[in-house]
């Protein structure tokens, strides 16, 4: 046995208790590492070498996502989003209809600007086009819930749930 029964039970309890936090009835996994590690694991689970991801370029983390996609041998196409504005769902629909994409990838809330993407509208468009989405929700967890259907959302406790190191809540 790789883990003891106490750990296995605690893990199951923790993942079940996190489902309402994430707004899902689906699978929740815990990765003991950074949000970047969670992104890398998810990218490798959802994209194969030679596939193509459309990444909404709305800030700093778009380039981090691009590097993750390229790191697994897939192609990353950046779709520029006007500075200070959320992505236009109709522009995303048009992009998905012009080229075959295997994944739509974006950041829910851009940490540096607090710009929030219309996750539910983008998820519907991608689902209608048969393209799965993966959302980096690290800065949105617990503050900007979104229903995404059967898609992947990556979260990290350090940005929202645990707060900023050295800060204190009352």
Phi, psi and omega in degrees: 000130182281325178231152180283163181298328179295317178295314181302317179294318179295321179296313179299315178300315181297315181292323177294319180291336179279342182305313178294330178296320180273352180069040182222156168252000181277192183292135172236127178244149178249125178246119181282080182185191183283168173299325178297317177298316179300319177299315181298316180298314182294318179301314182292336177280334187254341182236140174254162176306135179090350177277172185231135177244137172265123181245125177284119185268091184238016180159190186307314188288347175299321179288329174294316179297320179300315180297322179296316180296312181294330180295338178260013176086010178264169179261134178250126176249118179273128175254111182298139174245131181306136183305132177078007181233149174287163178298144176277114182305325180290327176293323177293318177302315180297316180298318181292336180272345183269340183211152178280123175241146179260351181197141169253126188232131177200168177264128181297305178233119179288117186304316187289332184242347185067014177295129182250131178273151178281078189304312185296318178295317180293322179296319180295316180298314180295317179299316178299329180272357180076024182247122177291155176241154173228123184249130171275102184254023186306317182269002183253344186305123177081351182243332184221074182295152179209140175267123186243356184075211183272073180224177182256139175229131182254131181230159172220133185292337187292334185278321187238308186291314181276341179081190181271134180305132180089354178268167182219140176252152177243000000 
